[in-house]
Structure formats: C-alpha cells, structure tokens
Amino acid sequence: MKEQVEVRSLKEGKYVLIDDEPCVIKSITHSKTGKHGSAKARIDAIGIFDGTKRSIVAPVTDKTYVPLVERKSGQVLSVSGDVAQVMDMADYSTLEIKIPDEFKGKIEAGKEISYLISMGKMKIDMRI
C-alpha cells in the first residue's frame, strides 16, 4: 500500500517510493526558486530491500508516493539454508523470509527477530 504526499513534507529517515521500490531517505536538499520556476528538492535514498542508491529531483509542490512500511516481530521456528521460517507474534501466521548475508549464522530457531513488510516484500530487520 502507498499514500500520496507533497515532496516538501518528506524528511530524512522516512520512506519514499522511487521507481516502484520502497526507499529510506538519506538526504534532502532544496534549491531556491528561479526567475520563472519553482523551488526544487533533490532526494537521495537507498532501497530497503535491494540496497540500491536512488535519487529524484522534483518541485516541492509535486506529489509523490510514500510506501506503508510495517515493522513486525516474529519467532524463528526453523532455519534451512538461507531461508528462515518465522511465526508472526501478533497473528501467529507463519512465513518464510530469506536471510541476508550479514545475518547468516546469527539467526537460529527459538530467537525473536523483527522484520519489515512493504509492497508485498519482506526483509529481516537490523534489530536482532
């Protein structure tokens, strides 16, 4: 899911949708209005799921999309290869999430983890 907001309301550390990929905003710079133009904002962001750097330049009055990113917690039921089977702590549903390289060996059955869900994608979060 996503919602539409004005570019001027975006802040560092929040989320924005660039090229249909949810990204976390790393920096925003504003330029002054020109003689015949409007103020522009340059937004530099990093993809939540792929880690790719992206940037957009848009007038501050334009609308852009912000993804709804949910942070949930779950308990690891089992680990097989690079996939963890996780039970959501809120509704007790089970799901399979790929384990990122930096967490391999750290995730084991019985541990509680947090994970992110946005735009139909899932990722194990930094907080373990």
LUMSE-637594 format. One record per residue (C-alpha): x, y, z. Coordinates in pm, whole numbers, always signed. Example, Ala and Ser with C-alpha at 12.3 -4.5 7.8 and 13.67 -1.06 7.14 Angstrom:
! residues 2
+--------+--------+--------+
!     px !     py !     pz !
+--------+--------+--------+
!  +1230 !   -450 !   +780 !
!  +1367 !   -106 !   +714 !
+--------+--------+--------+
! end
This chain:
! residues 128
+--------+--------+--------+
!     px !     py !     pz !
+--------+--------+--------+
!     +0 !     +0 !     +0 !
!   +107 !   +356 !    -56 !
!    -18 !   +707 !     +1 !
!    +41 !  +1033 !   -181 !
!   +212 !  +1332 !    -13 !
!   +377 !  +1658 !   -121 !
!   +754 !  +1648 !   -174 !
!   +804 !  +1932 !    +79 !
!   +662 !  +1716 !   +361 !
!   +930 !  +1443 !   +323 !
!  +1201 !  +1416 !   +589 !
!  +1531 !  +1230 !   +628 !
!  +1489 !   +882 !   +774 !
!  +1133 !   +848 !   +638 !
!  +1029 !   +640 !   +338 !
!   +959 !   +732 !    -25 !
!   +873 !   +530 !   -335 !
!  +1128 !   +568 !   -617 !
!  +1093 !   +352 !   -932 !
!   +824 !   +146 !   -750 !
!  +1080 !    +48 !   -485 !
!  +1041 !   +148 !   -117 !
!  +1344 !   +355 !    -11 !
!  +1463 !   +522 !   +308 !
!  +1554 !   +891 !   +261 !
!  +1921 !   +968 !   +338 !
!  +1932 !  +1337 !   +239 !
!  +1711 !  +1613 !   +104 !
!  +1842 !  +1937 !    -45 !
!  +1623 !  +2228 !   -153 !
!  +1709 !  +2479 !   -423 !
!  +1572 !  +2833 !   -434 !
!  +1307 !  +2942 !   -676 !
!  +1428 !  +3073 !  -1008 !
!  +1301 !  +3367 !  -1207 !
!  +1034 !  +3160 !  -1378 !
!  +1041 !  +2835 !  -1185 !
!   +951 !  +2686 !   -854 !
!  +1171 !  +2555 !   -572 !
!  +1301 !  +2205 !   -630 !
!  +1406 !  +1928 !   -393 !
!  +1668 !  +1662 !   -456 !
!  +1602 !  +1344 !   -261 !
!  +1876 !  +1083 !   -220 !
!  +1756 !   +747 !    -89 !
!  +1859 !   +383 !    -53 !
!  +1629 !    +91 !   -137 !
!  +1509 !   -100 !   +168 !
!  +1512 !   -441 !     +1 !
!  +1788 !   -412 !   -262 !
!  +2026 !   -152 !   -110 !
!  +2046 !    +44 !   -438 !
!  +2105 !   +420 !   -423 !
!  +1836 !   +622 !   -599 !
!  +1762 !   +992 !   -631 !
!  +1487 !  +1211 !   -766 !
!  +1457 !  +1584 !   -835 !
!  +1107 !  +1731 !   -818 !
!   +933 !  +2061 !   -745 !
!   +842 !  +2085 !   -376 !
!   +474 !  +2126 !   -466 !
!   +461 !  +1799 !   -666 !
!   +305 !  +1491 !   -515 !
!   +496 !  +1167 !   -467 !
!   +414 !   +830 !   -316 !
!   +518 !   +709 !    +29 !
!   +504 !   +332 !    +95 !
!   +347 !   +196 !   +410 !
!   +627 !     +4 !   +582 !
!   +531 !   -222 !   +872 !
!   +781 !   -341 !  +1131 !
!   +671 !   -669 !  +1288 !
!   +824 !   -918 !  +1526 !
!   +831 !  -1291 !  +1495 !
!   +987 !  -1604 !  +1636 !
!  +1216 !  -1818 !  +1422 !
!  +1072 !  -2169 !  +1400 !
!  +1341 !  -2322 !  +1179 !
!  +1631 !  -2233 !   +953 !
!  +1705 !  -2427 !   +636 !
!  +1989 !  -2296 !   +421 !
!  +1935 !  -1924 !   +370 !
!  +1561 !  -1923 !   +449 !
!  +1408 !  -1877 !   +795 !
!  +1058 !  -1992 !   +880 !
!   +911 !  -1723 !  +1106 !
!   +591 !  -1717 !  +1311 !
!   +439 !  -1369 !  +1344 !
!   +395 !  -1276 !  +1712 !
!    +70 !  -1085 !  +1650 !
!   -143 !  -1323 !  +1445 !
!    +63 !  -1646 !  +1470 !
!    +85 !  -1688 !  +1093 !
!   +398 !  -1849 !   +952 !
!   +605 !  -1713 !   +665 !
!   +940 !  -1776 !   +503 !
!  +1195 !  -1496 !   +479 !
!  +1533 !  -1506 !   +305 !
!  +1820 !  -1449 !   +548 !
!  +2053 !  -1163 !   +440 !
!  +2426 !  -1242 !   +422 !
!  +2510 !  -1024 !   +725 !
!  +2278 !  -1231 !   +950 !
!  +2380 !  -1580 !   +842 !
!  +2489 !  -1778 !  +1147 !
!  +2323 !  -1530 !  +1384 !
!  +1964 !  -1643 !  +1325 !
!  +1867 !  -1966 !  +1493 !
!  +1544 !  -2143 !  +1591 !
!  +1376 !  -2003 !  +1902 !
!  +1512 !  -1648 !  +1864 !
!  +1283 !  -1349 !  +1827 !
!  +1352 !  -1120 !  +1532 !
!  +1194 !   -814 !  +1375 !
!  +1117 !   -785 !  +1005 !
!   +984 !   -531 !   +760 !
!   +689 !   -573 !   +521 !
!   +620 !   -327 !   +238 !
!   +477 !   -353 !   -114 !
!   +450 !   -733 !    -86 !
!   +818 !   -780 !     +5 !
!   +971 !   -891 !   +335 !
!  +1313 !   -842 !   +491 !
!  +1471 !   -932 !   +823 !
!  +1550 !   -607 !  +1004 !
!  +1878 !   -497 !  +1162 !
!  +1750 !   -541 !  +1517 !
!  +1802 !   -897 !  +1627 !
+--------+--------+--------+
! end
